[in-house]
Amino acid sequence: MKLGTLNLENRYILAPMQNVTTAPYRRFIRKFYKVGLVSVPLLYTKRIVKNPKSIKHELYKIEEEKPISIQLIGNDPNSLKKAIDYLESYDFDVLDINAGCPSKRAIKAKEGGYLMKDLESLGKIVKMAVKYSSKPVSLKIRTGFDTPMNIGKMAKIVNNFNIDFLIIHARPVKSNYNVGTLDLETVKQLKENLTVPLIGNGDIRNPIIAKHFIDYTNVDALMIGRESMGNPELFSQMHEYFTQGKFARFKNNIDRIKSHLLIYEEVLDEYLIGISYSYGNEVFKFRELKRNTIWLYKNINNSTKIRRRLGETKNLKQLKLILEEIFSK
């Protein structure tokens, strides 16, 4: 799969998600399928400039995860240039510019999704990124801010500024992640006006939905994020469906959860070799296991009660005691 100057093994991409797609999570997902591209999520350009040491833990061992992108968010071209200069010492594959984040913080700071209603500022940021990055540059957008975008203006920015590929979440910024707000028509029309590859994203819960997304919009690749939480086998299911026509719905059970957690803990232990977190590696491991255990415990009997108990744990020992109790039953 070729995206601009980037060659990928396949057309599946793991979406960058704050506090979700950490390094262990990315490595965990790739234990089930060799996802074409993963990403370090949402690093603030001003934070990098002000205190570069504060983001070092986000970049531990990224050279082991290639192909991998780093996603930046910000609205100041000069801060972007300085952030790019700092990141040049790291071995990664794509610089991704976020122009779709719908958070209140991003909108208030006039960055992320806010740029969907300020295409002039977006153009300046994209131009700066392409000029100073030695890596391929991608851009992640939404279908508009509150109404569909001006497709001609967006296509002009993308086509004329040498972006390698574009990623679009098929919702307007104001819709956040609300169900029923996908706008595949805008994605389709934008694709028809682009000279670079387009990656589609949004509510791709299973292979059948994925096929409809591709068939309707003609996107070149798919980016999946939230739907992988609790189902690390989703990318493998996609591949099997598109290559063999087979689709077995994900059926969760205790044995599957136990197997997935064992794999996640192995990934964590391997990742933490040679790393020292300021607040302690055991705390980091606990936070990772707790989050992912809660996600993995969905769609089974008593899952709400179990997840509540897991959410109340305070340390790794408590978490493991509860898991031992559950698995023993």
Secondary structure in CASP SS format (residue, H / E / C, confidence):
PFRMAT SS
TARGET T0000
AUTHOR 0000-0000-0000
METHOD secondary structure of the structure
MODEL  1
M C 1.00
K E 1.00
L E 1.00
G C 1.00
T C 1.00
L E 1.00
N E 1.00
L C 1.00
E C 1.00
N C 1.00
R C 1.00
Y E 1.00
I E 1.00
L E 1.00
A C 1.00
P C 1.00
M C 1.00
Q C 1.00
N C 1.00
V C 1.00
T C 1.00
T C 1.00
A H 1.00
P H 1.00
Y H 1.00
R H 1.00
R H 1.00
F H 1.00
I H 1.00
R C 1.00
K C 1.00
F C 1.00
Y C 1.00
K C 1.00
V C 1.00
G C 1.00
L E 1.00
V E 1.00
S E 1.00
V E 1.00
P E 1.00
L E 1.00
L E 1.00
Y E 1.00
T H 1.00
K H 1.00
R H 1.00
I H 1.00
V H 1.00
K H 1.00
N C 1.00
P H 1.00
K H 1.00
S H 1.00
I H 1.00
K H 1.00
H H 1.00
E H 1.00
L H 1.00
Y C 1.00
K C 1.00
I H 1.00
E H 1.00
E H 1.00
E H 1.00
K C 1.00
P C 1.00
I E 1.00
S E 1.00
I E 1.00
Q E 1.00
L E 1.00
I E 1.00
G C 1.00
N C 1.00
D C 1.00
P H 1.00
N H 1.00
S H 1.00
L H 1.00
K H 1.00
K H 1.00
A H 1.00
I H 1.00
D H 1.00
Y H 1.00
L H 1.00
E C 1.00
S C 1.00
Y C 1.00
D C 1.00
F C 1.00
D C 1.00
V E 1.00
L E 1.00
D E 1.00
I E 1.00
N E 1.00
A C 1.00
G C 1.00
C C 1.00
P C 1.00
S C 1.00
K H 1.00
R H 1.00
A H 1.00
I H 1.00
K H 1.00
A C 1.00
K C 1.00
E C 1.00
G H 1.00
G H 1.00
Y H 1.00
L H 1.00
M H 1.00
K H 1.00
D C 1.00
L H 1.00
E H 1.00
S H 1.00
L H 1.00
G H 1.00
K H 1.00
I H 1.00
V H 1.00
K H 1.00
M H 1.00
A H 1.00
V H 1.00
K H 1.00
Y H 1.00
S C 1.00
S C 1.00
K C 1.00
P C 1.00
V E 1.00
S E 1.00
L E 1.00
K E 1.00
I E 1.00
R E 1.00
T C 1.00
G E 1.00
F C 1.00
D C 1.00
T C 1.00
P E 1.00
M C 1.00
N C 1.00
I H 1.00
G H 1.00
K H 1.00
M H 1.00
A H 1.00
K H 1.00
I H 1.00
V H 1.00
N H 1.00
N H 1.00
F C 1.00
N C 1.00
I C 1.00
D C 1.00
F E 1.00
L E 1.00
I E 1.00
I E 1.00
H E 1.00
A C 1.00
R C 1.00
P C 1.00
V H 1.00
K H 1.00
S H 1.00
N C 1.00
Y C 1.00
N C 1.00
V C 1.00
G C 1.00
T C 1.00
L C 1.00
D C 1.00
L H 1.00
E H 1.00
T H 1.00
V H 1.00
K H 1.00
Q H 1.00
L H 1.00
K H 1.00
E H 1.00
N C 1.00
L C 1.00
T C 1.00
V C 1.00
P C 1.00
L E 1.00
I E 1.00
G E 1.00
N E 1.00
G C 1.00
D C 1.00
I C 1.00
R C 1.00
N C 1.00
P H 1.00
I H 1.00
I H 1.00
A H 1.00
K H 1.00
H H 1.00
F H 1.00
I H 1.00
D H 1.00
Y H 1.00
T H 1.00
N C 1.00
V C 1.00
D C 1.00
A E 1.00
L E 1.00
M E 1.00
I E 1.00
G C 1.00
R H 1.00
E H 1.00
S H 1.00
M C 1.00
G C 1.00
N C 1.00
P C 1.00
E C 1.00
L H 1.00
F H 1.00
S H 1.00
Q H 1.00
M H 1.00
H H 1.00
E H 1.00
Y H 1.00
F H 1.00
T H 1.00
Q H 1.00
G C 1.00
K C 1.00
F C 1.00
A C 1.00
R C 1.00
F C 1.00
K C 1.00
N C 1.00
N C 1.00
I H 1.00
D H 1.00
R H 1.00
I H 1.00
K H 1.00
S H 1.00
H H 1.00
L H 1.00
L H 1.00
I H 1.00
Y H 1.00
E H 1.00
E H 1.00
V H 1.00
L H 1.00
D H 1.00
E H 1.00
Y H 1.00
L C 1.00
I C 1.00
G C 1.00
I C 1.00
S C 1.00
Y C 1.00
S C 1.00
Y C 1.00
G C 1.00
N H 1.00
E H 1.00
V H 1.00
F H 1.00
K H 1.00
F H 1.00
R H 1.00
E H 1.00
L H 1.00
K H 1.00
R H 1.00
N H 1.00
T H 1.00
I H 1.00
W H 1.00
L H 1.00
Y C 1.00
K C 1.00
N C 1.00
I C 1.00
N C 1.00
N C 1.00
S H 1.00
T H 1.00
K H 1.00
I H 1.00
R H 1.00
R H 1.00
R H 1.00
L H 1.00
G H 1.00
E C 1.00
T C 1.00
K C 1.00
N C 1.00
L H 1.00
K H 1.00
Q H 1.00
L H 1.00
K H 1.00
L H 1.00
I H 1.00
L H 1.00
E H 1.00
E H 1.00
I H 1.00
F H 1.00
S H 1.00
K C 1.00
END
